Amino acid sequence: MLKDKKILLCVSGGVAVFKAAALTSKLSQAGATVKVMMTDSAQKFVTPLTFQTLSRQPVYVDTFDEKDPRGVAHIDLADWPDLILIAPATANMIGKLANGIADDMISTTLLATTAPVYVAPAMNVHMYEHPAVVKNLKTLASFGYQFIEPGEGYLACGYVGKGRLSEPQEIIRVLEDVISSESVKPLNGKQVLITAGPTQEKVDPVRYFTNHSSGKMGYAVAEAAAKLGADVTLISGPTSLEAPAGVNFINVVSAADMYEAVMERFPTSDVVIKAAAVADYKPKDTYAEKMKKQPGQWYVEMERTTDILATLGKNKQHQLLVGFAAESERVEGYARKKLAMKNLDMIVANDISEEGAGFQANTNIVTLYKRDETKVELPILSKTEVARQLMQEVVALLEGPRHE
Ligand code: PMT
């Protein structure tokens, strides 16, 4: 899996630097090209020469040490890798990255990159639990950084707890999982229909009812499905997002528009994922002209919209159906009820009362409930990573007994 992959390993200063040396050796043996950047404090634990010897590549330690006049090292390095791994990631490095500080080779390069970044923290257990570090990790998650959690056990500082750099073999396993899920393209030939964003239910030419959905979750799912080789159609309510590349994009406004667009494509779809926040009610009457202000109250009578997902559930044949549930209380109970009532294969529940979950945020905290009563609880993750893991579950369901 790692053969010919270009990995930029960022080593910040903690006692776990020795594990980063072992990691460099294993990655190189697996066929990856590893370039290493080190902070000054990392060099106090292990010398650059160790990494240079293990990687057979130059090691970068100083932003201003420009060896090649044809380029700018930190920009070239930012553009070079397939992925970036920070291991060990100290509390200091995490803090700098979360706050956009660029005062060394690693933090400067990371500000300039668009490559996926994996962070493997290592520090004292109390540092790891400190609200500042917790907040900084959340900020990094909201930037789309992904994490390889530290292990629990005896720490070099004498404490026992969470904070040990994940073992090199475990880090390699995580990277291989990511690479394999993106290179194998298990959804080749599959038609995947995804809905995203809010709907707008018009009252008159200037007023409508809507909700807070930004579309970020559904667009991330569309992107993740396309990366796995699916032929993706994204039906979106009004958002300010750009349609992901390589996706058939259909803009709709109201729940009724979305219903029509979905129903038309349902028979030829293999998978439908409904991340949209569809209005449950719409104004019974709409007015052709702007309603004028009048003394006293204005009562707008509302009527139910059609439940698109429930309709799909009633009519489904070979299709795999995935719903979302935005709940603010009794999340599991309500989600499981929707799973059963709408005849779904899986439902993604997010507790919209939790910070970092639900509407608008770049992160989400979800639990996936499946028909067979199993569930997968995910920690706070970027919506990109939630979408990636959700699509892996979709692939597993498609390969399972009912769909193979
Ligand atoms: O867009 P973001 O800002 O990123 O926010 C993401 C999100 C919070 C919108 C998303 O994660 C989410 O939870 N989407 C579903 C929101 C919702 O409408 O949940 P619900 O519990 O009301 O509906 C359950 C399911 O039925 C949903 O899959 C919904 O698309 C579907 N539904 C609901 C009503 C309706 N008339 N037709 C439907 O198909």
Boltz pocket constraint, residues with backbone or C-beta under 6 A from the ligand:
constraints:
  - pocket:
      binder: B
      contacts: [[A, 196], [A, 197], [A, 212], [A, 213], [A, 214], [A, 215], [A, 216], [A, 217], [A, 218], [A, 255], [A, 274], [A, 275], [A, 276], [A, 277], [A, 278], [A, 279], [A, 280], [A, 305], [A, 306], [A, 307], [A, 308], [A, 309], [A, 310], [A, 322], [A, 323], [A, 324], [A, 325], [A, 326], [A, 327], [A, 338], [A, 348], [A, 350], [A, 358], [A, 359], [A, 360], [A, 361]]
      max_distance: 6.0
